[in-house]
Amino acid sequence: MSTSTPPPADPRTFTPTTLDLGDAHLRPWSRKDVESSALVQGLMDAAADPQIALWNPLPAADHAAAVKWLEVRGDAWDAGTLATFALLEGPATDSGREPVFLGAVTVRWTDRSDGLGMVGYWLLPAARGRGLATRATLAATEWAFRTADVRRLELAHAVENEASCRVGLRAGFPAEGTLRASYRFGDGQYHDEHLHARLATDPTPQG
Ligand SMILES: CC(C)(COP(=O)(O)OP(=O)(O)OC[C@H]1O[C@@H](n2cnc3c(N)ncnc32)[C@H](O)[C@@H]1OP(=O)(O)O)[C@@H](O)C(=O)NCCC(=O)NCCS
């Protein structure tokens, strides 16, 4: 008798998976992470970082809010509707030690029945500048195409956010245009955004 897990009823479901980047790994955030003070504190530190508060505000200002954020993320993994990965230092095999938290990558459906999704990312300041956001975005994108039948993945960033633009381009998401006054960011102002997208049929970017 087979003991393998049956495939999900809807192929457009995000299935929790750990993705190894070599020097770091992405692993699904879960409700159990509330037991890790390093992860909960890391989430609160991220919410307090000025760049994250501006471009990717997180409702995790205090312990209770951070726990709530994790619970919502856990529920969404259960439903297969939103994939939130914690980016942690070291290879995936590096278990048993308190994790060193670096940031997060999310993949969400914007139109599940049409295979349309959106990717997002943020890193703590100490983790920036070593290509991690690009590599983590690449890994999560290819996982979404391979396992969740994503057809087109979009990425949007404020036009002033040059680092995010570089991440998109390097991860194989060409810019498609400018969305005018399309999103209200953490400063309370509407900013123009660049829309980037990658299709499942696009080639994997080289280097
Ligand atoms: C955007 C962010 C995730 C980039 O993380 P990172 O790990 O430093 O990115 P990478 O190391 O992969 O660098 C990507 C590119 O951006 C460039 N870059 C980094 N910071 C930059 C800056 N302030 N201005 C211009 N370019 C910058 C890097 O040189 C690199 O370019 P290259 O590939 O041509 O060498 C990080 O700065 C961050 O978390 N910012 C706050 C939250 C945020 O903006 N999230 C995205 C919302 S859309």
The ligand as an SDF file (V2000), in Angstrom:
LIG
                    3D

 48 50  0  0  0  0  0  0  0  0999 V2000
   14.5850   45.3270   -1.8660 C   0  0  0  0  0  0  0  0  0  0  0  0
   15.3930   44.3700   -0.9890 C   0  0  0  0  0  0  0  0  0  0  0  0
   14.5680   43.1170   -0.7340 C   0  0  0  0  0  0  0  0  0  0  0  0
   16.6740   43.9970   -1.7660 C   0  0  0  0  0  0  0  0  0  0  0  0
   17.3780   43.0380   -0.9750 O   0  0  0  0  0  0  0  0  0  0  0  0
   18.9020   42.6250   -1.2750 P   0  0  0  0  0  0  0  0  0  0  0  0
   19.1230   41.2370   -0.7640 O   0  0  0  0  0  0  0  0  0  0  0  0
   19.8140   43.6900   -0.8170 O   0  0  0  0  0  0  0  0  0  0  0  0
   18.9290   42.5770   -2.8400 O   0  0  0  0  0  0  0  0  0  0  0  0
   20.0850   41.9510   -3.7000 P   0  0  0  0  0  0  0  0  0  0  0  0
   21.3440   41.8110   -2.8700 O   0  0  0  0  0  0  0  0  0  0  0  0
   19.5270   40.7190   -4.3480 O   0  0  0  0  0  0  0  0  0  0  0  0
   20.3840   43.1290   -4.7170 O   0  0  0  0  0  0  0  0  0  0  0  0
   19.5830   43.3540   -5.8190 C   0  0  0  0  0  0  0  0  0  0  0  0
   20.1800   44.4920   -6.6210 C   0  0  0  0  0  0  0  0  0  0  0  0
   19.7740   45.7440   -6.0400 O   0  0  0  0  0  0  0  0  0  0  0  0
   20.8840   46.6080   -5.9450 C   0  0  0  0  0  0  0  0  0  0  0  0
   20.6490   47.4860   -4.8120 N   0  0  0  0  0  0  0  0  0  0  0  0
   20.6620   47.1760   -3.5160 C   0  0  0  0  0  0  0  0  0  0  0  0
   20.3530   48.2520   -2.7740 N   0  0  0  0  0  0  0  0  0  0  0  0
   20.1620   49.2790   -3.6430 C   0  0  0  0  0  0  0  0  0  0  0  0
   19.8060   50.6400   -3.4990 C   0  0  0  0  0  0  0  0  0  0  0  0
   19.5900   51.1790   -2.3060 N   0  0  0  0  0  0  0  0  0  0  0  0
   19.6790   51.3800   -4.6440 N   0  0  0  0  0  0  0  0  0  0  0  0
   19.8730   50.8400   -5.8600 C   0  0  0  0  0  0  0  0  0  0  0  0
   20.1960   49.5330   -6.0500 N   0  0  0  0  0  0  0  0  0  0  0  0
   20.3410   48.7790   -4.9570 C   0  0  0  0  0  0  0  0  0  0  0  0
   22.0540   45.6760   -5.7550 C   0  0  0  0  0  0  0  0  0  0  0  0
   23.2730   46.2880   -6.1370 O   0  0  0  0  0  0  0  0  0  0  0  0
   21.6720   44.5580   -6.7120 C   0  0  0  0  0  0  0  0  0  0  0  0
   21.9490   44.9640   -8.0300 O   0  0  0  0  0  0  0  0  0  0  0  0
   22.7470   44.0100   -9.0480 P   0  0  0  0  0  0  0  0  0  0  0  0
   21.9350   42.7460   -9.1160 O   0  0  0  0  0  0  0  0  0  0  0  0
   22.7860   44.7720  -10.2910 O   0  0  0  0  0  0  0  0  0  0  0  0
   24.0840   43.7770   -8.4020 O   0  0  0  0  0  0  0  0  0  0  0  0
   15.7890   45.0370    0.3630 C   0  0  0  0  0  0  0  0  0  0  0  0
   16.4790   46.2230    0.0940 O   0  0  0  0  0  0  0  0  0  0  0  0
   14.5980   45.3350    1.2580 C   0  0  0  0  0  0  0  0  0  0  0  0
   14.1610   44.4640    2.0260 O   0  0  0  0  0  0  0  0  0  0  0  0
   14.0600   46.5720    1.1890 N   0  0  0  0  0  0  0  0  0  0  0  0
   12.9130   46.9730    2.0280 C   0  0  0  0  0  0  0  0  0  0  0  0
   11.6050   46.2470    1.6810 C   0  0  0  0  0  0  0  0  0  0  0  0
   11.3140   46.3060    0.2010 C   0  0  0  0  0  0  0  0  0  0  0  0
   11.6000   47.2780   -0.4840 O   0  0  0  0  0  0  0  0  0  0  0  0
   10.6940   45.2210   -0.3100 N   0  0  0  0  0  0  0  0  0  0  0  0
   10.2720   45.1560   -1.7060 C   0  0  0  0  0  0  0  0  0  0  0  0
    8.9560   45.8240   -1.8620 C   0  0  0  0  0  0  0  0  0  0  0  0
    8.4290   45.7800   -3.5640 S   0  0  0  0  0  0  0  0  0  0  0  0
  1  2  1  0
  2  3  1  0
  2  4  1  0
  2 36  1  0
  4  5  1  0
  5  6  1  0
  6  7  2  0
  6  8  1  0
  6  9  1  0
  9 10  1  0
 10 11  2  0
 10 12  1  0
 10 13  1  0
 13 14  1  0
 14 15  1  0
 15 16  1  0
 15 30  1  0
 16 17  1  0
 17 18  1  0
 17 28  1  0
 18 19  1  0
 18 27  1  0
 19 20  2  0
 20 21  1  0
 21 22  1  0
 21 27  2  0
 22 23  1  0
 22 24  2  0
 24 25  1  0
 25 26  2  0
 26 27  1  0
 28 29  1  0
 28 30  1  0
 30 31  1  0
 31 32  1  0
 32 33  2  0
 32 34  1  0
 32 35  1  0
 36 37  1  0
 36 38  1  0
 38 39  2  0
 38 40  1  0
 40 41  1  0
 41 42  1  0
 42 43  1  0
 43 44  2  0
 43 45  1  0
 45 46  1  0
 46 47  1  0
 47 48  1  0
M  END
$$$$
